[in-house]
């Protein structure tokens, strides 16, 4: 359903973190570096209780944007490497 909605709205990149990379690779997702997904981290991960011990794999389908859209949180304690 999510992939069809993305196509309907002309979304060119879908990113996620998962503990089941095998499943998503069958849907056309490829592994990515966490640092390549700053918006996902700024929006969701920085408030997650597992942030500093995350065991999820970053994955992406489509071309990654070249820049972050969301601003870095003001209470950010860890800097992402560019």
C-alpha beads as a LAMMPS data file, in Angstrom:
LAMMPS data file: protein, C-alpha beads

82 atoms
81 bonds

1 atom types
1 bond types

-500.0 500.0 xlo xhi
-500.0 500.0 ylo yhi
-500.0 500.0 zlo zhi

Masses

1 110.0

Atoms # bond

1 1 1 0.000 0.000 0.000
2 1 1 2.791 2.441 0.905
3 1 1 4.652 1.800 -2.344
4 1 1 1.523 2.379 -4.430
5 1 1 0.802 5.617 -2.546
6 1 1 4.375 6.764 -3.118
7 1 1 4.022 6.080 -6.834
8 1 1 0.652 7.863 -6.961
9 1 1 2.182 10.973 -5.374
10 1 1 5.389 10.825 -7.449
11 1 1 7.600 10.189 -4.412
12 1 1 11.040 9.366 -5.767
13 1 1 12.691 8.068 -2.596
14 1 1 11.440 5.940 0.281
15 1 1 13.688 5.350 3.260
16 1 1 13.277 3.235 6.349
17 1 1 15.020 1.500 9.199
18 1 1 14.255 -2.180 9.706
19 1 1 15.273 -5.343 11.467
20 1 1 14.130 -7.354 8.411
21 1 1 16.382 -6.179 5.552
22 1 1 15.848 -9.414 3.608
23 1 1 12.133 -8.671 3.276
24 1 1 12.646 -5.109 2.051
25 1 1 15.437 -6.054 -0.351
26 1 1 12.878 -8.253 -2.144
27 1 1 10.789 -5.088 -2.626
28 1 1 13.647 -3.220 -4.293
29 1 1 15.193 -1.538 -1.255
30 1 1 18.964 -1.336 -0.893
31 1 1 21.035 -0.907 2.241
32 1 1 22.174 2.630 2.986
33 1 1 24.331 4.400 5.527
34 1 1 22.402 5.855 8.463
35 1 1 24.082 9.210 7.838
36 1 1 22.496 9.272 4.368
37 1 1 19.038 9.615 5.959
38 1 1 19.260 12.724 8.173
39 1 1 15.579 13.671 7.839
40 1 1 14.494 10.246 9.076
41 1 1 16.880 10.523 12.014
42 1 1 15.896 14.128 12.842
43 1 1 12.180 13.317 12.657
44 1 1 11.939 9.919 14.322
45 1 1 15.165 8.465 15.623
46 1 1 16.314 11.253 17.914
47 1 1 13.241 10.670 20.115
48 1 1 13.507 6.879 20.075
49 1 1 14.623 5.208 23.316
50 1 1 16.878 2.914 21.251
51 1 1 18.616 5.814 19.502
52 1 1 22.053 5.173 21.014
53 1 1 21.822 1.393 20.671
54 1 1 19.881 1.059 17.421
55 1 1 20.007 -2.363 15.804
56 1 1 18.028 -1.456 12.696
57 1 1 19.397 -1.338 9.158
58 1 1 18.944 1.763 7.005
59 1 1 17.397 1.025 3.610
60 1 1 16.336 3.115 0.659
61 1 1 14.386 2.685 -2.553
62 1 1 15.014 5.338 -5.167
63 1 1 17.561 8.113 -5.365
64 1 1 18.507 9.764 -2.091
65 1 1 18.020 13.531 -1.858
66 1 1 21.259 15.507 -1.862
67 1 1 20.270 17.588 1.186
68 1 1 18.198 17.417 4.360
69 1 1 14.847 19.179 4.427
70 1 1 14.278 19.215 8.180
71 1 1 16.412 21.372 10.471
72 1 1 18.724 19.662 12.919
73 1 1 16.992 19.418 16.324
74 1 1 18.158 22.033 18.831
75 1 1 18.600 19.401 21.533
76 1 1 20.750 17.232 19.259
77 1 1 23.552 15.637 21.236
78 1 1 25.249 13.662 18.470
79 1 1 26.401 15.206 15.196
80 1 1 25.912 13.252 11.990
81 1 1 28.952 13.127 9.781
82 1 1 28.458 14.703 6.369

Bonds

1 1 1 2
2 1 2 3
3 1 3 4
4 1 4 5
5 1 5 6
6 1 6 7
7 1 7 8
8 1 8 9
9 1 9 10
10 1 10 11
11 1 11 12
12 1 12 13
13 1 13 14
14 1 14 15
15 1 15 16
16 1 16 17
17 1 17 18
18 1 18 19
19 1 19 20
20 1 20 21
21 1 21 22
22 1 22 23
23 1 23 24
24 1 24 25
25 1 25 26
26 1 26 27
27 1 27 28
28 1 28 29
29 1 29 30
30 1 30 31
31 1 31 32
32 1 32 33
33 1 33 34
34 1 34 35
35 1 35 36
36 1 36 37
37 1 37 38
38 1 38 39
39 1 39 40
40 1 40 41
41 1 41 42
42 1 42 43
43 1 43 44
44 1 44 45
45 1 45 46
46 1 46 47
47 1 47 48
48 1 48 49
49 1 49 50
50 1 50 51
51 1 51 52
52 1 52 53
53 1 53 54
54 1 54 55
55 1 55 56
56 1 56 57
57 1 57 58
58 1 58 59
59 1 59 60
60 1 60 61
61 1 61 62
62 1 62 63
63 1 63 64
64 1 64 65
65 1 65 66
66 1 66 67
67 1 67 68
68 1 68 69
69 1 69 70
70 1 70 71
71 1 71 72
72 1 72 73
73 1 73 74
74 1 74 75
75 1 75 76
76 1 76 77
77 1 77 78
78 1 78 79
79 1 79 80
80 1 80 81
81 1 81 82
